[in-house]
Amino acid sequence: QSALTQPASVSGSPGQSITIFCTGTSSDVGGYEYVSWYQHHPGKAPKLMIYDVSNRPSGVSNHFSGSKSGNTASLTISGLQADDEADYYCSSFTGSSTYVFGTGTKVTVL
Amino acid sequence: EAQLVESGGGLVQPGGSLRLSCAASGFAFRDYAMSWVRQAPGKGLEWVSTISGSGGNTDYTDSVKGRFTVSRDYSKSTLYLQMNSLKAEDTAIYYCAKLRGTYFGAFDVWGQGTVVTVSS
């Protein structure tokens, strides 16, 4: 199972909006509504930001949003803040009853 | 509050074995699937294994099939990962994670991780 494809890095100024794309196949992202997104600060536990494509867990700011079109999912951070700087990973359930993560995107707040 | 605490990591020689543990608290352990996810040095997150809430279903990433075994003890609310025939490429931080559902979905609770180093 190959990793889902994400850009290595995305940057933006405070207050701007950025979008991270996550590209898979019809056997993972395109075939299931089980796409999720995680924020990871190195040395800490990853944190769930979006589940089931577009749902936010309780306690996650509404400036994070998710969507999907075909085999590509996306995470949008609106009104970028300094503490949004982290690594972000997408993940999807697959047709083999397994999970696959994206390659990861480093978000930098300029 | 749901919490996961991993233990059991360490330094092991190639070909050796190690058993990781993950103590769960704050939720009904039997009701949720559990997974192991790892991160090798300088690399991204990699799903390793999932076990269903009942323990009757397990899945593994191809690179660990036949070497790793996931299990759970309901009396201790603890998840395990038995790792045999370890290779250098198994070196990573190993996280346990709770799934939102019985087998499908997102990883909504994570532990802090335990470090496994495979080296001679």
Interface residues (C-beta under 8 A of the other chain):
Chain A: Q1 A3 Y32 Y34 S36 Y38 H40 K44 A45 P46 K47 L48 Y51 D52 P57 D87 Y89 S91 F93 S96 S97 T98 Y99 V100 F101 G102 T103 G104
Chain B: S35 V37 G44 L45 E46 W47 T50 N57 D59 Y60 T61 D62 Y95 A97 R100 Y103 F104 G105 A106 F107 D108 W110 G111 Q112 G113
